[in-house]
Amino acid sequence: MKRLTKLRLSPAYSGFLLMMISLVAYIILRGPAAFFNINNLASLFKNYTPIILVTMAQAFLMFMGYIDISIGAQLSFANVLAVNLPTMLGVPVWLGWLLALVLTMLLASLNGLIISYLRIPALLESFAMIFVIRGINLAVQPKPGGHVDPAINRAYDRLLLGFLPTSVVILAVALLVWMLLKRTTLVNHLFAIGANERNAYASGINTIRTKVLTYAIAGLFTGVAGLCYTAAYATGNPITGEIYGLQSISACIIGGVPMAGGFGTVFSALFGISFQIFVKDSVVQVFKMLPGVYTTYWHNLFTDFIILVGLVAAIFFVRRQDKHRLAEVSAMLEKRGND
């Protein structure tokens, strides 16, 4: 009961409600038997693990009060490097993929350094970085394609123990990393920066080091997302991930992560991106039921409209929660004053 009350007062509550509504709608449209089929669940996790990981990475930055709209381009960066580095450098696939992951972390860290030392607003810096990364991606691989060992794709599709998708294991490890990070001073410091960066600096926190480390961790998650994309689709695409940047930001806001930073949980991001996933697949199911043939443009139109409604609803819900909390605090202070 206490946990439920705590959830209701949490900014994540709006994202949780939206996720549950969209989940129930998707199950009804898909059919319970088809939805809970292990192959369907495995397909969902396989296709959406990259965007889930990217959203988690974005959440880390938003806890600090920063956003990175180039994070989707970074996913494509990891993707094209993973596809091409083994051939370009003549190294084993595992080493090429490791280099792709490390280079993605370094690229993300560069964002943190530029923002910290040059004091360029994160939104403007990451917008410019999209074009820089896109240029690198297109130089490495001018068009979609490339070769990925089919064994990698089969390993990613495999059901461990006959029922557990590999992608679920990857997401579980990502959540475990978050749980471990919560026990460190780094998370406390990034929350402090989000609450008030000047006060955080005055209290002795090395704000530059914290920001660069946070960007590096976000780069780690983004790099893994790029590798998952490579394993899932067995191809490289220099620009396909760019849309993930804005999607991850909207998912975090829907889930209850404040853009100003200062607090939050990665589960908020998971609620928000789950809402988007279920809405997208529900719209596809609805159009399958309608007579005639409809292009994906219609799917995108209705999907984005519903997500926009969810985004507005989440913002108003969080504001209402804030007013309720302020009223409770005022009442408590008034009662203490009367005593």
Sequence and secondary structure as in RCSB ss.txt:
>XXXX:A:sequence
MKRLTKLRLSPAYSGFLLMMISLVAYIILRGPAAFFNINNLASLFKNYTPIILVTMAQAFLMFMGYIDISIGAQL
SFANVLAVNLPTMLGVPVWLGWLLALVLTMLLASLNGLIISYLRIPALLESFAMIFVIRGINLAVQPKPGGHVDP
AINRAYDRLLLGFLPTSVVILAVALLVWMLLKRTTLVNHLFAIGANERNAYASGINTIRTKVLTYAIAGLFTGVA
GLCYTAAYATGNPITGEIYGLQSISACIIGGVPMAGGFGTVFSALFGISFQIFVKDSVVQVFKMLPGVYTTYWHN
LFTDFIILVGLVAAIFFVRRQDKHRLAEVSAMLEKRGND
>XXXX:A:secstr
 HHHHHHHHSTHHHHHHHHHHHHHHHHHHH HHHHT HHHHHHHHHHHHHHHHHHHHHHHHHHTT   TTHHHHH
HHHHHHHHHHHHHHT  HHHHHHHHHHHHHHHHHHHHHHHHHH   HHHHHHHHHHHHHHHHHHH SSSB    H
HHHHHHH EETTTEEHHHHHHHHHHHHHHHHHTSHHHHHHHHHHH HHHHHHTT  HHHHHHHHHHHHHHHHHHH
HHHHHHHHSSB SSGGGGHHHHHHHHHHHHT  TT S   HHHHHHHHHHHHHHHHHHHHHHHHSSS   HHHHH
HHHHHHHHHHHHHHHHHHHHHHHHHHHHHHHHHHHHHH 
